[in-house]
Amino acid sequence: MENALELFRRNRFWVMLGAVVLAALALYWALYGGGGTPAVQGDAVFVSQMNEEEARLARILSSIEGAGQVEVMIYQTEQIQPAFSESSPEPAPEQGVIVCAEGAEDIGIRLTLQQAVATALALPVDRIEIYPLAQNDKEGT
């Protein structure tokens, strides 16, 4: 029986080819397999899929008159309490929302969207940002 080193030397091409294929598959999965098709804009990669809660909120917001097409991202950050506070320094998650809507250029619609999100998610309005939807997103590209 041959030792492993001798077997590797004889089949080096196939081992290297297998390693390259595995690396390519891992890269493909990292870019495209994580739940959405990335859309490249400039140097950044954005995943264009909303989760169920975001999609439901987007549907509700898009039904507001004048809102048009709406996209929603709900995010959480962790704020560490200062060491001098009386409670233990544990992370306190804070939730925020970013909304992009066609009608957000109108201040009245922007305020209506902000109030709707605040009501739906029980968030203070300072944790909600409303922006106009980019022109290329309006066209569906």
C-alpha positions as CSV (number, residue, x, y, z in Angstrom):
1,M,0.0,0.0,0.0
2,E,1.3,3.4,-1.0
3,N,1.8,6.1,1.6
4,A,-0.3,9.3,1.5
5,L,2.6,11.5,0.3
6,E,3.3,9.3,-2.7
7,L,-0.4,9.2,-3.5
8,F,-0.6,13.0,-3.3
9,R,2.5,13.5,-5.5
10,R,1.0,11.2,-8.2
11,N,-2.4,12.8,-8.1
12,R,-1.4,16.4,-7.4
13,F,-3.2,17.8,-10.4
14,W,-6.5,16.3,-9.3
15,V,-6.1,17.4,-5.7
16,M,-5.3,21.0,-6.8
17,L,-8.2,21.0,-9.2
18,G,-10.6,19.8,-6.5
19,A,-9.3,22.6,-4.1
20,V,-9.9,25.2,-6.8
21,V,-13.4,23.9,-7.4
22,L,-14.2,23.9,-3.7
23,A,-12.9,27.5,-3.3
24,A,-15.0,28.6,-6.3
25,L,-18.1,27.0,-4.8
26,A,-17.5,28.6,-1.4
27,L,-17.1,32.0,-3.0
28,Y,-20.2,31.5,-5.1
29,W,-22.2,30.5,-2.0
30,A,-20.9,33.4,0.0
31,L,-22.0,35.9,-2.7
32,Y,-25.2,34.3,-4.0
33,G,-26.4,31.6,-1.6
34,G,-27.1,33.6,1.5
35,G,-30.7,34.5,0.8
36,G,-31.0,36.9,-2.1
37,T,-29.4,38.0,-5.3
38,P,-26.7,40.6,-4.7
39,A,-27.0,43.7,-6.8
40,V,-23.7,45.5,-7.2
41,Q,-23.8,49.3,-6.9
42,G,-20.4,51.0,-6.9
43,D,-18.1,49.2,-4.6
44,A,-20.9,47.8,-2.3
45,V,-22.9,44.7,-2.6
46,F,-26.5,44.8,-1.4
47,V,-28.8,41.8,-0.9
48,S,-32.1,42.7,-2.4
49,Q,-34.4,40.4,-0.3
50,M,-36.4,41.6,2.6
51,N,-37.3,39.2,5.4
52,E,-40.9,38.4,6.2
53,E,-41.5,41.2,8.7
54,E,-39.9,43.8,6.4
55,A,-41.9,42.6,3.4
56,R,-45.1,42.8,5.4
57,L,-44.3,46.3,6.6
58,A,-43.4,47.3,3.0
59,R,-46.8,46.0,1.8
60,I,-48.6,48.0,4.4
61,L,-46.7,51.2,3.8
62,S,-47.1,50.9,0.0
63,S,-50.8,50.9,0.5
64,I,-50.6,54.5,1.9
65,E,-51.8,56.9,-0.7
66,G,-48.9,58.5,-2.5
67,A,-46.2,56.2,-1.0
68,G,-45.7,54.2,-4.2
69,Q,-43.1,51.4,-4.2
70,V,-41.6,50.9,-0.7
71,E,-38.6,48.9,0.6
72,V,-37.9,48.4,4.3
73,M,-34.9,47.4,6.3
74,I,-35.2,46.7,10.0
75,Y,-31.9,46.6,11.9
76,Q,-30.7,46.1,15.4
77,T,-27.6,47.6,17.1
78,E,-26.2,46.8,20.5
79,Q,-25.5,49.7,22.8
80,I,-23.1,48.9,25.7
81,Q,-24.1,50.6,28.9
82,P,-21.3,52.7,30.5
83,A,-19.2,50.9,33.2
84,F,-20.2,53.4,35.8
85,S,-23.9,52.7,35.6
86,E,-25.5,50.8,38.5
87,S,-26.7,47.9,36.3
88,S,-24.3,45.4,34.9
89,P,-22.8,46.4,31.5
90,E,-24.9,44.2,29.2
91,P,-25.6,45.0,25.6
92,A,-29.0,46.7,25.1
93,P,-30.3,46.0,21.6
94,E,-31.9,49.0,19.8
95,Q,-34.0,48.6,16.8
96,G,-34.2,51.0,13.9
97,V,-35.9,51.1,10.5
98,I,-34.9,52.5,7.1
99,V,-37.7,53.0,4.6
100,C,-37.1,53.9,0.9
101,A,-40.3,55.0,-0.9
102,E,-41.2,56.6,-4.2
103,G,-43.3,59.2,-2.6
104,A,-40.8,60.1,0.2
105,E,-39.9,63.3,-1.7
106,D,-43.1,64.7,-0.4
107,I,-42.7,65.8,3.2
108,G,-46.3,64.9,4.1
109,I,-45.9,61.4,2.8
110,R,-42.6,61.1,4.6
111,L,-44.2,62.0,7.9
112,T,-47.1,59.7,7.3
113,L,-44.7,56.8,6.6
114,Q,-42.7,57.6,9.7
115,Q,-45.8,57.7,11.9
116,A,-47.0,54.4,10.4
117,V,-43.7,52.7,11.1
118,A,-43.6,54.1,14.6
119,T,-47.1,52.8,15.3
120,A,-46.5,49.4,13.7
121,L,-43.2,48.6,15.5
122,A,-43.7,50.7,18.7
123,L,-40.6,52.7,17.9
124,P,-39.7,56.3,18.6
125,V,-39.6,58.4,15.4
126,D,-35.9,59.2,15.9
127,R,-35.2,55.5,15.2
128,I,-36.9,55.7,11.8
129,E,-35.4,57.1,8.7
130,I,-37.4,57.7,5.5
131,Y,-35.6,58.3,2.1
132,P,-36.8,58.7,-1.5
133,L,-36.4,55.5,-3.5
134,A,-33.5,55.7,-6.0
135,Q,-34.5,56.3,-9.6
136,N,-33.0,53.0,-10.8
137,D,-35.1,51.1,-8.2
138,K,-38.3,52.8,-9.4
139,E,-37.6,51.4,-12.9
140,G,-37.2,47.9,-11.5
141,T,-33.5,47.5,-12.4
